[in-house]
Amino acid sequence: MVDADMNNAAVVTAFSPAGSSSTAGGETVVITGTGFTGVNGVGFGSYGAQFTVVSDTEIHATAPTWDGTSRGANSDSKISVWKGSLGSDGSQLAAWTWGGQTETELDAAH
């Protein structure tokens, strides 16, 4: 029997804090939403992150370090949660920031 929940993308509704205080990252970020059972990836823009699924509605992730070398198609600094090949839609959420700047802003400055 196939788990129907695995066929639906997770939904991210909020995360806290709103960004890292510097480009070093390292903060524990609490991500809330629904459908987190079975999540196999968390990203901050084009950076992958270490994470723990606490429950179907909560994930704890470690904010990655911004280093300017990890570039991908998703450079908008949105937090994404992946379940299989299905990514969450974070378009309604603010972008993650490092020292008050998004990944795109940091790239433009360096």
Phi and psi in degrees as GROMACS dihedral restraints (atoms count N, CA, C in turn):
[ dihedral_restraints ]
;  ai    aj    ak    al  type     phi  dphi    fc
    3     4     5     6     1   -87.9    20    10
    4     5     6     7     1   133.6    20    10
    6     7     8     9     1   -72.7    20    10
    7     8     9    10     1   113.4    20    10
    9    10    11    12     1   -60.2    20    10
   10    11    12    13     1   -30.3    20    10
   12    13    14    15     1   -64.6    20    10
   13    14    15    16     1   -27.9    20    10
   15    16    17    18     1   -72.0    20    10
   16    17    18    19     1   -13.3    20    10
   18    19    20    21     1   -92.3    20    10
   19    20    21    22     1     3.2    20    10
   21    22    23    24     1  -120.5    20    10
   22    23    24    25     1   135.8    20    10
   24    25    26    27     1   -66.6    20    10
   25    26    27    28     1   148.4    20    10
   27    28    29    30     1   -69.1    20    10
   28    29    30    31     1   156.7    20    10
   30    31    32    33     1  -120.8    20    10
   31    32    33    34     1   120.2    20    10
   33    34    35    36     1   -94.5    20    10
   34    35    36    37     1   124.2    20    10
   36    37    38    39     1  -107.2    20    10
   37    38    39    40     1   -21.2    20    10
   39    40    41    42     1  -166.7    20    10
   40    41    42    43     1   163.0    20    10
   42    43    44    45     1  -152.4    20    10
   43    44    45    46     1   152.6    20    10
   45    46    47    48     1  -150.3    20    10
   46    47    48    49     1   134.1    20    10
   48    49    50    51     1   -73.6    20    10
   49    50    51    52     1   176.9    20    10
   51    52    53    54     1   -81.2    20    10
   52    53    54    55     1   -12.2    20    10
   54    55    56    57     1  -179.4    20    10
   55    56    57    58     1   169.3    20    10
   57    58    59    60     1   -81.0    20    10
   58    59    60    61     1   149.6    20    10
   60    61    62    63     1   -74.7    20    10
   61    62    63    64     1   -17.5    20    10
   63    64    65    66     1  -148.1    20    10
   64    65    66    67     1  -178.3    20    10
   66    67    68    69     1   -75.5    20    10
   67    68    69    70     1    -5.1    20    10
   69    70    71    72     1   -74.8    20    10
   70    71    72    73     1   -20.3    20    10
   72    73    74    75     1    62.9    20    10
   73    74    75    76     1  -148.7    20    10
   75    76    77    78     1    96.1    20    10
   76    77    78    79     1   -15.0    20    10
   78    79    80    81     1   -68.7    20    10
   79    80    81    82     1   148.1    20    10
   81    82    83    84     1   -82.1    20    10
   82    83    84    85     1   124.6    20    10
   84    85    86    87     1  -111.0    20    10
   85    86    87    88     1   125.2    20    10
   87    88    89    90     1   -92.8    20    10
   88    89    90    91     1   117.3    20    10
   90    91    92    93     1  -105.6    20    10
   91    92    93    94     1   128.1    20    10
   93    94    95    96     1  -118.3    20    10
   94    95    96    97     1   154.4    20    10
   96    97    98    99     1   165.9    20    10
   97    98    99   100     1  -145.2    20    10
   99   100   101   102     1  -140.0    20    10
  100   101   102   103     1   158.1    20    10
  102   103   104   105     1    74.7    20    10
  103   104   105   106     1    30.2    20    10
  105   106   107   108     1   -82.4    20    10
  106   107   108   109     1   -13.2    20    10
  108   109   110   111     1   -62.6    20    10
  109   110   111   112     1   126.2    20    10
  111   112   113   114     1    92.2    20    10
  112   113   114   115     1     3.2    20    10
  114   115   116   117     1   -63.5    20    10
  115   116   117   118     1   134.8    20    10
  117   118   119   120     1  -120.6    20    10
  118   119   120   121     1     8.2    20    10
  120   121   122   123     1  -168.5    20    10
  121   122   123   124     1   148.5    20    10
  123   124   125   126     1  -134.9    20    10
  124   125   126   127     1   134.9    20    10
  126   127   128   129     1  -131.2    20    10
  127   128   129   130     1   148.8    20    10
  129   130   131   132     1  -116.2    20    10
  130   131   132   133     1    98.0    20    10
  132   133   134   135     1    61.6    20    10
  133   134   135   136     1  -127.5    20    10
  135   136   137   138     1   -92.6    20    10
  136   137   138   139     1     8.6    20    10
  138   139   140   141     1  -101.3    20    10
  139   140   141   142     1   128.3    20    10
  141   142   143   144     1   -75.4    20    10
  142   143   144   145     1   159.0    20    10
  144   145   146   147     1  -137.1    20    10
  145   146   147   148     1   149.9    20    10
  147   148   149   150     1   -74.2    20    10
  148   149   150   151     1   143.7    20    10
  150   151   152   153     1  -154.6    20    10
  151   152   153   154     1   161.8    20    10
  153   154   155   156     1  -132.5    20    10
  154   155   156   157     1   127.5    20    10
  156   157   158   159     1   -80.8    20    10
  157   158   159   160     1   114.9    20    10
  159   160   161   162     1   -83.8    20    10
  160   161   162   163     1   -41.2    20    10
  162   163   164   165     1  -158.7    20    10
  163   164   165   166     1  -178.7    20    10
  165   166   167   168     1   -65.8    20    10
  166   167   168   169     1   -12.7    20    10
  168   169   170   171     1  -120.9    20    10
  169   170   171   172     1     4.4    20    10
  171   172   173   174     1  -147.9    20    10
  172   173   174   175     1   134.4    20    10
  174   175   176   177     1  -127.8    20    10
  175   176   177   178     1   140.7    20    10
  177   178   179   180     1  -108.9    20    10
  178   179   180   181     1   122.7    20    10
  180   181   182   183     1  -123.5    20    10
  181   182   183   184     1   154.5    20    10
  183   184   185   186     1   -99.4    20    10
  184   185   186   187     1   122.6    20    10
  186   187   188   189     1   -61.3    20    10
  187   188   189   190     1   129.0    20    10
  189   190   191   192     1   -76.4    20    10
  190   191   192   193     1   160.5    20    10
  192   193   194   195     1   -77.0    20    10
  193   194   195   196     1   135.1    20    10
  195   196   197   198     1   -85.3    20    10
  196   197   198   199     1   126.9    20    10
  198   199   200   201     1  -129.1    20    10
  199   200   201   202     1    -1.9    20    10
  201   202   203   204     1    79.0    20    10
  202   203   204   205     1    -1.1    20    10
  204   205   206   207     1  -105.5    20    10
  205   206   207   208     1   -15.2    20    10
  207   208   209   210     1   -96.2    20    10
  208   209   210   211     1    94.4    20    10
  210   211   212   213     1  -115.1    20    10
  211   212   213   214     1   141.1    20    10
  213   214   215   216     1  -149.0    20    10
  214   215   216   217     1  -173.5    20    10
  216   217   218   219     1   -66.5    20    10
  217   218   219   220     1   -27.5    20    10
  219   220   221   222     1   -97.7    20    10
  220   221   222   223     1    83.6    20    10
  222   223   224   225     1  -107.0    20    10
  223   224   225   226     1    21.4    20    10
  225   226   227   228     1   -91.7    20    10
  226   227   228   229     1     3.9    20    10
  228   229   230   231     1    67.1    20    10
  229   230   231   232     1    17.6    20    10
  231   232   233   234     1   -75.0    20    10
  232   233   234   235     1   146.5    20    10
  234   235   236   237     1   -82.5    20    10
  235   236   237   238     1   127.2    20    10
  237   238   239   240     1  -120.9    20    10
  238   239   240   241     1   144.2    20    10
  240   241   242   243     1  -121.0    20    10
  241   242   243   244     1   130.6    20    10
  243   244   245   246     1  -113.8    20    10
  244   245   246   247     1   135.0    20    10
  246   247   248   249     1  -128.3    20    10
  247   248   249   250     1   106.0    20    10
  249   250   251   252     1    64.3    20    10
  250   251   252   253     1  -128.3    20    10
  252   253   254   255     1   -98.2    20    10
  253   254   255   256     1     6.3    20    10
  255   256   257   258     1   -96.2    20    10
  256   257   258   259     1   121.4    20    10
  258   259   260   261     1   -99.6    20    10
  259   260   261   262     1   148.7    20    10
  261   262   263   264     1   -70.7    20    10
  262   263   264   265     1   156.5    20    10
  264   265   266   267     1  -100.0    20    10
  265   266   267   268     1   104.1    20    10
  267   268   269   270     1  -100.5    20    10
  268   269   270   271     1    18.6    20    10
  270   271   272   273     1   -61.1    20    10
  271   272   273   274     1   -24.8    20    10
  273   274   275   276     1   -85.0    20    10
  274   275   276   277     1    -6.8    20    10
  276   277   278   279     1   -98.2    20    10
  277   278   279   280     1   155.8    20    10
  279   280   281   282     1   -67.0    20    10
  280   281   282   283     1   156.0    20    10
  282   283   284   285     1   -74.5    20    10
  283   284   285   286     1   149.2    20    10
  285   286   287   288     1   -70.2    20    10
  286   287   288   289     1   145.1    20    10
  288   289   290   291     1  -127.2    20    10
  289   290   291   292     1   151.6    20    10
  291   292   293   294     1  -115.7    20    10
  292   293   294   295     1   115.1    20    10
  294   295   296   297     1    58.6    20    10
  295   296   297   298     1    31.3    20    10
  297   298   299   300     1    87.4    20    10
  298   299   300   301     1     4.0    20    10
  300   301   302   303     1  -123.6    20    10
  301   302   303   304     1   145.4    20    10
  303   304   305   306     1   -78.2    20    10
  304   305   306   307     1   169.1    20    10
  306   307   308   309     1   -57.7    20    10
  307   308   309   310     1   -43.0    20    10
  309   310   311   312     1   -63.0    20    10
  310   311   312   313     1   -43.3    20    10
  312   313   314   315     1   -65.0    20    10
  313   314   315   316     1   -40.8    20    10
  315   316   317   318     1   -64.7    20    10
  316   317   318   319     1   -42.7    20    10
  318   319   320   321     1   -60.9    20    10
  319   320   321   322     1   -41.2    20    10
  321   322   323   324     1   -67.0    20    10
  322   323   324   325     1   -30.3    20    10
  324   325   326   327     1   -82.2    20    10
  325   326   327   328     1   -16.8    20    10
